[in-house]
Amino acid sequence: MDRAGLPLRTGPESVDLVIADIGRRGLRGEVSFDPLIAAVAALVCGGLVTAVTLFFGQFSWVAVLGTMGGVFAIATPVLVWQTLSGIRRIEFRPPDAPDLVRVVRSVGADEYPVTRLRRILLRHKVHQSPTYPFTLRPFGYAELHLVFDGGTVRASLPADFDVPALGDRVRALLARDRVPVRVETERPGLYDPEVADDVLPRGGVVLEVMERRDRRLLAPMPGYMSLTELGLAWPVAWHVSKVAEANGVRTKLRRSSTAGGGQTSWWEYRAVDVQRVADAIAGGTAVLEPVWRRDTDEGRAAYAALTAPRRTRIR
């Protein structure tokens, strides 16, 4: 593998984009393993047929064994064909200025002049960690599309590497021929790339509040906190929304559909700012009006007036 963890291997004759290593078993080992997978699939299907026929009182060994034999007979050649026809690597030859692209399969290889390569597309998915640190992590497989004159070669790579970095390396490799290399990133709906760089202190109040979250409830977006959690992070304040606004806590509006077809919305608060304000409250430098506090006469009176039951006058 490449020093940066990319699936690239540079040799004296080519730069190889490794799609799937044969591994210790070798090609024969992989092919011999396919009937075992087919046998497991046949047993599972046979078990399902047995359960269904017993439920309806129509059990028959002919149906069970016939299903198992049919599944095994179909699955085995399909799996073997996939193993033998699967792409193992993409070779760019020679390594300094490629003029040939070889698509190497388990059996055989296809060769294309670089002049026939119209573009390369890398498509992948990322998700944001819900727990600190809120880093972006690759998810699933990365799709590789090499578009040539007259056809497209497709392959999938396990997305456990930096896909944009791979795009940059391949783009630089093919810079002489100006082959367009595009990277498409599919991001989740609850996504904020800025919070990936946020730093929260270990032992701080924010991480303590996050660790006590009820997993059964809808969690805030990664890197954000709910209004209720602000009250836990700033126990001295009762009017936490005013404190957040006065101290420049960044917010993000969150929306959700209701059962009746409408929408409900609420604000969530940037966790790193909540920690900053908590430190400022402890140091006595936060903007915190007496009327917003729980430990002042003004604050207690304002809170009591807000929460007092309202009486309806009957005429």
Short mmCIF file of the C-alpha atoms (twelve columns), coordinates in Angstrom:
data_MODEL
# 
_entry.id   MODEL 
# 
loop_
_atom_site.group_PDB 
_atom_site.id 
_atom_site.type_symbol 
_atom_site.label_atom_id 
_atom_site.label_alt_id 
_atom_site.label_comp_id 
_atom_site.label_asym_id 
_atom_site.label_seq_id 
_atom_site.Cartn_x 
_atom_site.Cartn_y 
_atom_site.Cartn_z 
_atom_site.pdbx_PDB_model_num 
ATOM 1   C CA . MET A 1   0.000   0.000   0.000   1 
ATOM 2   C CA . ASP A 2   0.914   3.654   -0.442  1 
ATOM 3   C CA . ARG A 3   2.586   5.482   2.462   1 
ATOM 4   C CA . ALA A 4   -0.558  7.544   2.979   1 
ATOM 5   C CA . GLY A 5   -2.669  4.402   3.317   1 
ATOM 6   C CA . LEU A 6   -4.033  4.682   -0.214  1 
ATOM 7   C CA . PRO A 7   -4.583  1.500   -2.263  1 
ATOM 8   C CA . LEU A 8   -1.706  2.376   -4.590  1 
ATOM 9   C CA . ARG A 9   1.392   0.277   -5.210  1 
ATOM 10  C CA . THR A 10  4.307   1.676   -7.194  1 
ATOM 11  C CA . GLY A 11  6.578   -0.802  -8.958  1 
ATOM 12  C CA . PRO A 12  9.314   -0.566  -11.568 1 
ATOM 13  C CA . GLU A 13  6.870   -1.064  -14.450 1 
ATOM 14  C CA . SER A 14  3.603   0.440   -13.247 1 
ATOM 15  C CA . VAL A 15  1.593   2.206   -10.600 1 
ATOM 16  C CA . ASP A 16  -1.145  -0.182  -9.487  1 
ATOM 17  C CA . LEU A 17  -4.499  0.789   -8.037  1 
ATOM 18  C CA . VAL A 18  -5.253  -2.308  -5.970  1 
ATOM 19  C CA . ILE A 19  -8.918  -3.280  -6.064  1 
ATOM 20  C CA . ALA A 20  -8.746  -6.702  -4.382  1 
ATOM 21  C CA . ASP A 21  -5.690  -8.658  -3.319  1 
ATOM 22  C CA . ILE A 22  -5.839  -12.398 -3.898  1 
ATOM 23  C CA . GLY A 23  -4.399  -12.948 -0.448  1 
ATOM 24  C CA . ARG A 24  -2.874  -16.024 1.123   1 
ATOM 25  C CA . ARG A 25  -5.387  -18.485 -0.328  1 
ATOM 26  C CA . GLY A 26  -4.530  -17.554 -3.895  1 
ATOM 27  C CA . LEU A 27  -6.913  -17.770 -6.814  1 
ATOM 28  C CA . ARG A 28  -7.401  -21.529 -6.410  1 
ATOM 29  C CA . GLY A 29  -8.213  -21.064 -2.760  1 
ATOM 30  C CA . GLU A 30  -10.804 -18.399 -3.510  1 
ATOM 31  C CA . VAL A 31  -12.447 -20.528 -6.221  1 
ATOM 32  C CA . SER A 32  -12.546 -23.584 -3.938  1 
ATOM 33  C CA . PHE A 33  -14.118 -21.446 -1.216  1 
ATOM 34  C CA . ASP A 34  -17.070 -20.486 -3.448  1 
ATOM 35  C CA . PRO A 35  -18.837 -23.919 -3.272  1 
ATOM 36  C CA . LEU A 36  -18.720 -23.687 0.520   1 
ATOM 37  C CA . ILE A 37  -20.506 -20.328 0.410   1 
ATOM 38  C CA . ALA A 38  -23.047 -21.794 -2.003  1 
ATOM 39  C CA . ALA A 39  -23.591 -24.760 0.344   1 
ATOM 40  C CA . VAL A 40  -24.317 -22.410 3.257   1 
ATOM 41  C CA . ALA A 41  -26.821 -20.494 1.118   1 
ATOM 42  C CA . ALA A 42  -28.457 -23.806 0.137   1 
ATOM 43  C CA . LEU A 43  -28.761 -24.868 3.792   1 
ATOM 44  C CA . VAL A 44  -30.354 -21.550 4.733   1 
ATOM 45  C CA . CYS A 45  -32.890 -21.816 1.902   1 
ATOM 46  C CA . GLY A 46  -33.571 -25.447 2.830   1 
ATOM 47  C CA . GLY A 47  -34.251 -24.414 6.402   1 
ATOM 48  C CA . LEU A 48  -36.690 -21.729 5.265   1 
ATOM 49  C CA . VAL A 49  -38.563 -24.183 3.042   1 
ATOM 50  C CA . THR A 50  -38.704 -26.681 5.914   1 
ATOM 51  C CA . ALA A 51  -40.165 -24.081 8.275   1 
ATOM 52  C CA . VAL A 52  -42.802 -22.941 5.756   1 
ATOM 53  C CA . THR A 53  -43.904 -26.473 4.815   1 
ATOM 54  C CA . LEU A 54  -44.113 -27.549 8.453   1 
ATOM 55  C CA . PHE A 55  -46.200 -24.471 9.273   1 
ATOM 56  C CA . PHE A 56  -48.748 -25.383 6.589   1 
ATOM 57  C CA . GLY A 57  -48.518 -29.134 7.289   1 
ATOM 58  C CA . GLN A 58  -47.141 -29.869 3.806   1 
ATOM 59  C CA . PHE A 59  -43.604 -30.971 4.636   1 
ATOM 60  C CA . SER A 60  -41.857 -32.841 1.848   1 
ATOM 61  C CA . TRP A 61  -38.244 -33.951 1.545   1 
ATOM 62  C CA . VAL A 62  -38.553 -33.586 -2.204  1 
ATOM 63  C CA . ALA A 63  -39.275 -29.868 -1.877  1 
ATOM 64  C CA . VAL A 64  -36.529 -29.308 0.685   1 
ATOM 65  C CA . LEU A 65  -33.803 -31.254 -1.101  1 
ATOM 66  C CA . GLY A 66  -34.875 -29.921 -4.476  1 
ATOM 67  C CA . THR A 67  -34.600 -26.333 -3.218  1 
ATOM 68  C CA . MET A 68  -31.188 -26.970 -1.679  1 
ATOM 69  C CA . GLY A 69  -29.904 -28.665 -4.824  1 
ATOM 70  C CA . GLY A 70  -31.226 -25.908 -7.065  1 
ATOM 71  C CA . VAL A 71  -29.713 -23.119 -4.956  1 
ATOM 72  C CA . PHE A 72  -26.347 -24.893 -4.810  1 
ATOM 73  C CA . ALA A 73  -26.354 -25.601 -8.554  1 
ATOM 74  C CA . ILE A 74  -27.088 -21.965 -9.415  1 
ATOM 75  C CA . ALA A 75  -25.014 -20.212 -6.743  1 
ATOM 76  C CA . THR A 76  -21.788 -22.163 -7.276  1 
ATOM 77  C CA . PRO A 77  -21.141 -21.210 -10.949 1 
ATOM 78  C CA . VAL A 78  -22.286 -17.633 -10.292 1 
ATOM 79  C CA . LEU A 79  -19.834 -17.218 -7.411  1 
ATOM 80  C CA . VAL A 80  -17.024 -18.876 -9.353  1 
ATOM 81  C CA . TRP A 81  -17.687 -16.609 -12.349 1 
ATOM 82  C CA . GLN A 82  -17.630 -13.522 -10.096 1 
ATOM 83  C CA . THR A 83  -14.302 -14.627 -8.610  1 
ATOM 84  C CA . LEU A 84  -12.687 -15.322 -11.966 1 
ATOM 85  C CA . SER A 85  -14.002 -12.193 -13.691 1 
ATOM 86  C CA . GLY A 86  -13.422 -9.834  -10.776 1 
ATOM 87  C CA . ILE A 87  -11.036 -6.894  -11.221 1 
ATOM 88  C CA . ARG A 88  -7.899  -7.210  -9.107  1 
ATOM 89  C CA . ARG A 89  -6.044  -4.021  -9.966  1 
ATOM 90  C CA . ILE A 90  -5.749  -1.140  -12.421 1 
ATOM 91  C CA . GLU A 91  -2.229  -0.704  -13.780 1 
ATOM 92  C CA . PHE A 92  -0.935  2.610   -15.131 1 
ATOM 93  C CA . ARG A 93  2.142   1.939   -17.299 1 
ATOM 94  C CA . PRO A 94  4.867   3.210   -17.167 1 
ATOM 95  C CA . PRO A 95  4.796   4.741   -13.672 1 
ATOM 96  C CA . ASP A 96  6.320   8.138   -14.525 1 
ATOM 97  C CA . ALA A 97  4.117   9.074   -17.510 1 
ATOM 98  C CA . PRO A 98  1.485   6.396   -18.214 1 
ATOM 99  C CA . ASP A 99  0.410   5.793   -21.794 1 
ATOM 100 C CA . LEU A 100 -1.370  2.481   -21.093 1 
ATOM 101 C CA . VAL A 101 -4.086  1.405   -18.660 1 
ATOM 102 C CA . ARG A 102 -4.382  -2.330  -17.896 1 
ATOM 103 C CA . VAL A 103 -7.509  -3.641  -16.169 1 
ATOM 104 C CA . VAL A 104 -6.208  -6.843  -14.596 1 
ATOM 105 C CA . ARG A 105 -8.798  -9.470  -13.694 1 
ATOM 106 C CA . SER A 106 -8.400  -12.771 -11.876 1 
ATOM 107 C CA . VAL A 107 -8.067  -14.368 -15.299 1 
ATOM 108 C CA . GLY A 108 -6.867  -12.167 -18.146 1 
ATOM 109 C CA . ALA A 109 -6.490  -8.422  -18.588 1 
ATOM 110 C CA . ASP A 110 -7.821  -5.659  -20.832 1 
ATOM 111 C CA . GLU A 111 -5.521  -2.942  -22.160 1 
ATOM 112 C CA . TYR A 112 -6.501  0.604   -23.129 1 
ATOM 113 C CA . PRO A 113 -4.349  3.486   -24.382 1 
ATOM 114 C CA . VAL A 114 -4.553  6.481   -22.058 1 
ATOM 115 C CA . THR A 115 -5.698  8.521   -25.044 1 
ATOM 116 C CA . ARG A 116 -8.971  6.545   -24.941 1 
ATOM 117 C CA . LEU A 117 -9.553  7.369   -21.248 1 
ATOM 118 C CA . ARG A 118 -12.114 10.168  -21.147 1 
ATOM 119 C CA . ARG A 119 -12.574 10.633  -17.381 1 
ATOM 120 C CA . ILE A 120 -12.346 8.937   -13.993 1 
ATOM 121 C CA . LEU A 121 -15.037 9.190   -11.333 1 
ATOM 122 C CA . LEU A 122 -14.669 8.254   -7.668  1 
ATOM 123 C CA . ARG A 123 -17.910 8.253   -5.693  1 
ATOM 124 C CA . HIS A 124 -17.984 7.583   -1.941  1 
ATOM 125 C CA . LYS A 125 -19.991 8.165   1.238   1 
ATOM 126 C CA . VAL A 126 -18.971 9.661   4.564   1 
ATOM 127 C CA . HIS A 127 -20.678 9.861   7.935   1 
ATOM 128 C CA . GLN A 128 -19.947 12.079  10.903  1 
ATOM 129 C CA . SER A 129 -19.143 10.478  14.228  1 
ATOM 130 C CA . PRO A 130 -21.930 11.175  16.770  1 
ATOM 131 C CA . THR A 131 -19.397 10.984  19.599  1 
ATOM 132 C CA . TYR A 132 -16.338 13.124  20.200  1 
ATOM 133 C CA . PRO A 133 -14.192 13.681  18.206  1 
ATOM 134 C CA . PHE A 134 -16.764 14.532  15.536  1 
ATOM 135 C CA . THR A 135 -14.590 13.431  12.624  1 
ATOM 136 C CA . LEU A 136 -15.775 12.496  9.153   1 
ATOM 137 C CA . ARG A 137 -15.371 8.802   8.487   1 
ATOM 138 C CA . PRO A 138 -15.645 6.849   5.214   1 
ATOM 139 C CA . PHE A 139 -18.647 4.565   4.960   1 
ATOM 140 C CA . GLY A 140 -19.220 1.492   2.813   1 
ATOM 141 C CA . TYR A 141 -17.484 1.195   -0.555  1 
ATOM 142 C CA . ALA A 142 -16.023 3.704   -2.979  1 
ATOM 143 C CA . GLU A 143 -17.225 3.352   -6.560  1 
ATOM 144 C CA . LEU A 144 -14.622 3.661   -9.295  1 
ATOM 145 C CA . HIS A 145 -15.660 4.463   -12.873 1 
ATOM 146 C CA . LEU A 146 -13.112 4.583   -15.693 1 
ATOM 147 C CA . VAL A 147 -14.869 5.935   -18.766 1 
ATOM 148 C CA . PHE A 148 -13.195 4.916   -22.034 1 
ATOM 149 C CA . ASP A 149 -14.239 5.361   -25.629 1 
ATOM 150 C CA . GLY A 150 -16.900 2.723   -26.122 1 
ATOM 151 C CA . GLY A 151 -17.381 1.574   -22.531 1 
ATOM 152 C CA . THR A 152 -16.976 2.040   -18.789 1 
ATOM 153 C CA . VAL A 153 -15.007 -0.094  -16.334 1 
ATOM 154 C CA . ARG A 154 -16.551 -0.199  -12.854 1 
ATOM 155 C CA . ALA A 155 -15.076 -1.457  -9.607  1 
ATOM 156 C CA . SER A 156 -15.625 -1.063  -5.854  1 
ATOM 157 C CA . LEU A 157 -12.998 -0.413  -3.209  1 
ATOM 158 C CA . PRO A 158 -13.479 -0.676  0.577   1 
ATOM 159 C CA . ALA A 159 -13.699 2.971   1.641   1 
ATOM 160 C CA . ASP A 160 -11.237 2.772   4.530   1 
ATOM 161 C CA . PHE A 161 -8.918  5.401   3.080   1 
ATOM 162 C CA . ASP A 162 -8.913  9.064   2.066   1 
ATOM 163 C CA . VAL A 163 -10.815 8.959   -1.233  1 
ATOM 164 C CA . PRO A 164 -10.190 12.643  -2.177  1 
ATOM 165 C CA . ALA A 165 -6.454  12.050  -1.609  1 
ATOM 166 C CA . LEU A 166 -6.595  9.090   -3.997  1 
ATOM 167 C CA . GLY A 167 -8.300  11.331  -6.542  1 
ATOM 168 C CA . ASP A 168 -5.466  13.863  -6.216  1 
ATOM 169 C CA . ARG A 169 -2.812  11.165  -6.718  1 
ATOM 170 C CA . VAL A 170 -4.484  9.735   -9.808  1 
ATOM 171 C CA . ARG A 171 -5.039  13.245  -11.193 1 
ATOM 172 C CA . ALA A 172 -1.350  14.033  -10.786 1 
ATOM 173 C CA . LEU A 173 -0.421  10.694  -12.354 1 
ATOM 174 C CA . LEU A 174 -2.457  11.479  -15.478 1 
ATOM 175 C CA . ALA A 175 -1.682  15.208  -15.576 1 
ATOM 176 C CA . ARG A 176 0.231   14.939  -18.849 1 
ATOM 177 C CA . ASP A 177 -2.874  13.757  -20.703 1 
ATOM 178 C CA . ARG A 178 -5.189  16.039  -18.701 1 
ATOM 179 C CA . VAL A 179 -7.608  13.238  -17.863 1 
ATOM 180 C CA . PRO A 180 -10.417 14.679  -15.700 1 
ATOM 181 C CA . VAL A 181 -10.583 12.983  -12.282 1 
ATOM 182 C CA . ARG A 182 -13.679 13.846  -10.262 1 
ATOM 183 C CA . VAL A 183 -14.512 12.878  -6.688  1 
ATOM 184 C CA . GLU A 184 -18.148 12.883  -5.582  1 
ATOM 185 C CA . THR A 185 -18.844 12.717  -1.858  1 
ATOM 186 C CA . GLU A 186 -22.274 11.748  -0.564  1 
ATOM 187 C CA . ARG A 187 -22.837 13.248  2.858   1 
ATOM 188 C CA . PRO A 188 -25.560 12.511  5.419   1 
ATOM 189 C CA . GLY A 189 -28.323 15.000  6.110   1 
ATOM 190 C CA . LEU A 190 -27.058 15.770  9.631   1 
ATOM 191 C CA . TYR A 191 -23.665 17.001  8.576   1 
ATOM 192 C CA . ASP A 192 -21.469 19.905  9.582   1 
ATOM 193 C CA . PRO A 193 -17.864 19.735  8.330   1 
ATOM 194 C CA . GLU A 194 -16.783 22.559  10.678  1 
ATOM 195 C CA . VAL A 195 -17.366 20.584  13.883  1 
ATOM 196 C CA . ALA A 196 -14.878 17.938  12.742  1 
ATOM 197 C CA . ASP A 197 -12.124 20.338  13.865  1 
ATOM 198 C CA . ASP A 198 -13.716 21.266  17.209  1 
ATOM 199 C CA . VAL A 199 -11.642 20.474  20.308  1 
ATOM 200 C CA . LEU A 200 -13.360 19.659  23.602  1 
ATOM 201 C CA . PRO A 201 -11.324 19.159  26.790  1 
ATOM 202 C CA . ARG A 202 -11.374 15.762  28.415  1 
ATOM 203 C CA . GLY A 203 -13.021 16.104  31.799  1 
ATOM 204 C CA . GLY A 204 -14.961 19.169  30.656  1 
ATOM 205 C CA . VAL A 205 -18.627 19.612  31.485  1 
ATOM 206 C CA . VAL A 206 -19.756 19.276  27.857  1 
ATOM 207 C CA . LEU A 207 -18.299 15.807  27.349  1 
ATOM 208 C CA . GLU A 208 -19.704 14.781  30.728  1 
ATOM 209 C CA . VAL A 209 -23.201 15.866  29.658  1 
ATOM 210 C CA . MET A 210 -22.866 14.106  26.292  1 
ATOM 211 C CA . GLU A 211 -21.793 10.851  27.925  1 
ATOM 212 C CA . ARG A 212 -24.953 10.904  30.082  1 
ATOM 213 C CA . ARG A 213 -27.305 11.216  27.100  1 
ATOM 214 C CA . ASP A 214 -30.323 8.936   27.004  1 
ATOM 215 C CA . ARG A 215 -29.721 6.780   23.922  1 
ATOM 216 C CA . ARG A 216 -33.464 6.174   23.563  1 
ATOM 217 C CA . LEU A 217 -34.095 9.844   22.742  1 
ATOM 218 C CA . LEU A 218 -33.368 11.719  19.527  1 
ATOM 219 C CA . ALA A 219 -29.789 12.927  19.849  1 
ATOM 220 C CA . PRO A 220 -28.652 16.377  18.715  1 
ATOM 221 C CA . MET A 221 -26.529 16.671  15.606  1 
ATOM 222 C CA . PRO A 222 -22.859 15.690  16.006  1 
ATOM 223 C CA . GLY A 223 -21.052 18.558  17.714  1 
ATOM 224 C CA . TYR A 224 -24.249 20.204  19.009  1 
ATOM 225 C CA . MET A 225 -26.291 20.198  22.216  1 
ATOM 226 C CA . SER A 226 -29.980 20.568  23.032  1 
ATOM 227 C CA . LEU A 227 -31.532 23.363  25.077  1 
ATOM 228 C CA . THR A 228 -32.023 20.941  27.977  1 
ATOM 229 C CA . GLU A 229 -28.339 20.031  27.894  1 
ATOM 230 C CA . LEU A 230 -27.424 23.704  28.136  1 
ATOM 231 C CA . GLY A 231 -29.155 23.748  31.514  1 
ATOM 232 C CA . LEU A 232 -27.001 20.815  32.636  1 
ATOM 233 C CA . ALA A 233 -23.806 22.483  31.377  1 
ATOM 234 C CA . TRP A 234 -24.691 25.846  32.978  1 
ATOM 235 C CA . PRO A 235 -26.501 24.934  36.220  1 
ATOM 236 C CA . VAL A 236 -26.208 28.481  37.556  1 
ATOM 237 C CA . ALA A 237 -28.470 29.832  34.764  1 
ATOM 238 C CA . TRP A 238 -32.172 29.200  34.200  1 
ATOM 239 C CA . HIS A 239 -32.621 31.375  31.080  1 
ATOM 240 C CA . VAL A 240 -30.016 29.474  29.063  1 
ATOM 241 C CA . SER A 241 -31.213 30.659  25.652  1 
ATOM 242 C CA . LYS A 242 -30.534 34.273  26.661  1 
ATOM 243 C CA . VAL A 243 -27.115 33.306  28.000  1 
ATOM 244 C CA . ALA A 244 -26.305 31.506  24.741  1 
ATOM 245 C CA . GLU A 245 -27.360 34.504  22.650  1 
ATOM 246 C CA . ALA A 246 -25.455 37.016  24.791  1 
ATOM 247 C CA . ASN A 247 -22.249 34.972  24.704  1 
ATOM 248 C CA . GLY A 248 -22.215 34.230  20.972  1 
ATOM 249 C CA . VAL A 249 -23.004 30.533  21.037  1 
ATOM 250 C CA . ARG A 250 -23.463 29.362  17.455  1 
ATOM 251 C CA . THR A 251 -26.730 27.625  16.650  1 
ATOM 252 C CA . LYS A 252 -28.239 25.467  13.946  1 
ATOM 253 C CA . LEU A 253 -31.928 25.033  13.197  1 
ATOM 254 C CA . ARG A 254 -33.166 21.438  13.220  1 
ATOM 255 C CA . ARG A 255 -36.458 20.334  11.661  1 
ATOM 256 C CA . SER A 256 -38.504 17.168  11.842  1 
ATOM 257 C CA . SER A 257 -41.787 16.030  10.302  1 
ATOM 258 C CA . THR A 258 -44.716 15.374  12.604  1 
ATOM 259 C CA . ALA A 259 -47.268 12.580  12.410  1 
ATOM 260 C CA . GLY A 260 -49.903 14.950  11.030  1 
ATOM 261 C CA . GLY A 261 -47.798 15.962  8.055   1 
ATOM 262 C CA . GLY A 262 -46.533 19.214  9.547   1 
ATOM 263 C CA . GLN A 263 -43.100 20.215  10.738  1 
ATOM 264 C CA . THR A 264 -41.572 21.061  14.075  1 
ATOM 265 C CA . SER A 265 -38.289 22.908  14.507  1 
ATOM 266 C CA . TRP A 266 -35.882 23.739  17.302  1 
ATOM 267 C CA . TRP A 267 -32.432 25.203  17.836  1 
ATOM 268 C CA . GLU A 268 -29.319 23.230  18.726  1 
ATOM 269 C CA . TYR A 269 -26.159 24.788  20.169  1 
ATOM 270 C CA . ARG A 270 -22.513 24.324  19.164  1 
ATOM 271 C CA . ALA A 271 -20.866 22.179  21.825  1 
ATOM 272 C CA . VAL A 272 -17.458 23.865  21.674  1 
ATOM 273 C CA . ASP A 273 -19.129 27.233  22.354  1 
ATOM 274 C CA . VAL A 274 -21.114 25.761  25.244  1 
ATOM 275 C CA . GLN A 275 -17.833 24.618  26.824  1 
ATOM 276 C CA . ARG A 276 -16.306 28.071  26.269  1 
ATOM 277 C CA . VAL A 277 -19.207 29.751  28.057  1 
ATOM 278 C CA . ALA A 278 -19.085 27.181  30.884  1 
ATOM 279 C CA . ASP A 279 -15.422 28.069  31.420  1 
ATOM 280 C CA . ALA A 280 -16.267 31.781  31.292  1 
ATOM 281 C CA . ILE A 281 -19.046 31.324  33.882  1 
ATOM 282 C CA . ALA A 282 -16.610 29.521  36.173  1 
ATOM 283 C CA . GLY A 283 -14.088 32.337  35.677  1 
ATOM 284 C CA . GLY A 284 -16.626 35.117  36.186  1 
ATOM 285 C CA . THR A 285 -16.179 36.591  32.701  1 
ATOM 286 C CA . ALA A 286 -19.373 35.403  30.985  1 
ATOM 287 C CA . VAL A 287 -22.201 37.769  30.089  1 
ATOM 288 C CA . LEU A 288 -24.713 36.614  32.691  1 
ATOM 289 C CA . GLU A 289 -27.395 39.048  33.836  1 
ATOM 290 C CA . PRO A 290 -28.655 38.607  37.419  1 
ATOM 291 C CA . VAL A 291 -32.191 38.058  36.127  1 
ATOM 292 C CA . TRP A 292 -31.001 34.980  34.189  1 
ATOM 293 C CA . ARG A 293 -29.384 33.312  37.224  1 
ATOM 294 C CA . ARG A 294 -30.809 30.774  39.655  1 
ATOM 295 C CA . ASP A 295 -28.843 32.093  42.643  1 
ATOM 296 C CA . THR A 296 -30.032 35.742  42.678  1 
ATOM 297 C CA . ASP A 297 -33.218 37.313  44.006  1 
ATOM 298 C CA . GLU A 298 -33.938 38.843  40.592  1 
ATOM 299 C CA . GLY A 299 -33.444 35.534  38.843  1 
ATOM 300 C CA . ARG A 300 -35.574 33.549  41.281  1 
ATOM 301 C CA . ALA A 301 -38.353 36.112  40.999  1 
ATOM 302 C CA . ALA A 302 -38.249 36.097  37.198  1 
ATOM 303 C CA . TYR A 303 -38.283 32.289  37.086  1 
ATOM 304 C CA . ALA A 304 -41.153 32.107  39.561  1 
ATOM 305 C CA . ALA A 305 -43.181 34.631  37.530  1 
ATOM 306 C CA . LEU A 306 -42.549 32.654  34.335  1 
ATOM 307 C CA . THR A 307 -43.527 29.281  35.803  1 
ATOM 308 C CA . ALA A 308 -46.398 30.395  38.048  1 
ATOM 309 C CA . PRO A 309 -49.771 28.882  37.078  1 
ATOM 310 C CA . ARG A 310 -51.984 31.334  35.247  1 
ATOM 311 C CA . ARG A 311 -55.445 31.927  36.649  1 
ATOM 312 C CA . THR A 312 -58.390 32.455  34.382  1 
ATOM 313 C CA . ARG A 313 -60.863 35.024  35.638  1 
ATOM 314 C CA . ILE A 314 -64.468 33.788  35.428  1 
ATOM 315 C CA . ARG A 315 -67.075 36.457  34.893  1 
# 
